[in-house]
Amino acid sequence: MIRSRNLVVPFLALNVGLLVATEAHAGSWQANAPFGATLQGDLYTPTTPAASPAIMVAIHYCTGHASNAHSWFQSAADAAGFYIIAPDAGKQCFDSSLSRGGDRDAIVKMVNYVVMNKSADKNRVFVAGLSSGGCMTNTLLALYPDVFVGGAAMPGFTAGGWPAGDTTCTKCGSSPPSTDGKYWGDMVRTAFAWDGQRPCSQQWVGGGDEYNFNGWLPAVAAQFQNLSNLSAGMSGTGAPSGWTRTEYKDSAGNVRLQTNLGPSSQKHDLTGANLFGQVVSFLGIDKPTGACGVTTMGTGGMGAGGMGAGGMSAGGAGGAGNNGSGGDATGGMSAGGAPGTGGTASTSGGASSGGMGQGGTVATGGTVATGGTVATGGTSSAMGGTTSAAGGAGPMGGTTSGTMGGTTSTMGGSSTTGGKASGGAPGAGGTTIPGTSNAAGGDDGGDTGGCSIALGKTSGGIAGLVAVALGALFVRRRRARR
């Protein structure tokens, strides 16, 4: 009888540990979310939303529905903790014409709902779409620079190339009336004047597109180049095999426009081209802050005056300053060279590049800071085993050596400092990406999720405490008998 009792406590503790450790909250889609917009749409809540989650608007193609866009960024959303909005056209195609109303306004209302009800970051709203969704993407980037910080069209027309009220893509198969950037840029500026920083843009189109979207690519590139005053295009690296990549930079050397032209064998439909990982990587939505490799501007970009006389203001109306939690700090300097309201140097990693202020003083920068907060990842064993903690690379500041030393499991076992924990958000432990996965959901780009499980996210610690309590109770009873 005593032998059987000896087996009860460890067996019970093991089963409690297994039950607790297997509890997991899975991400989920809510169909027809209560956005209060004229269009219906679905909302994806990731497994573990980030502390200040970004938003991705994923827009389907003609004849599609919201559900067709569900899988595009779902794995990346779970890894990085951002929300996904999937609008539904409710008709053959979205009306992507050039006005701040109709289908465009409906999508912005969806964004506002998530910002208000899910505590999402209004300064990190992205958009991506295919075909009709790509045309809508370019229109939203052009017309709503006060809402979106970046997007990817796969593929799309110029903003202004889609006729008003069109729901059948009457321009499919046509050629643009002009490839002059000012022609298309003026069209956008007439529809909505904006002097602040414009969103970054990524364009994808097959060289054998049967609807001649590849014929529209020069006009699309010229439009965004004109709107953002970008340099001439230069050959870029990292494109998928057979694709030609061109990059356009701003005056600070940041890539703000990237075009990708596929081989002649690549047709219009890009759903099977494995590009979603490249989209996530370019936009930087898998990072805790920023967009397209630069610090995110506050609401209103650089303010109503934007890059007015005297250069950057002290943070602009919405804070054109640096982010204090890692990444490249690009905030401007106020008059006299002192950091303005948005000009605080990055304190948690990455390079602080500063900028030129009215006094001509360059912000203190170039020095890599602490390397970003390392996520306390690794596999935590409830009954012993190995806990891997505090290793891997910080989000923007280079590789750190693991500052937490490694947490020992509850019942013993060894501690190491390995385990890559990428994407750890600055702050208390960051956000660890569970499991070995490609955060971008594709095999062609994006940051790789760390091979770790965040200690704070698992329930192994609870199971260990249960095991200790039951073990102590068992010892006490045996001593009492003696």
Summary of the structure (lengths in Angstrom):
residues: 482
radius of gyration: 25.3
end to end distance: 15.6
largest distance: 96.2
contacts: 1867
relative contact order: 0.11
helix: 25%
strand: 14%
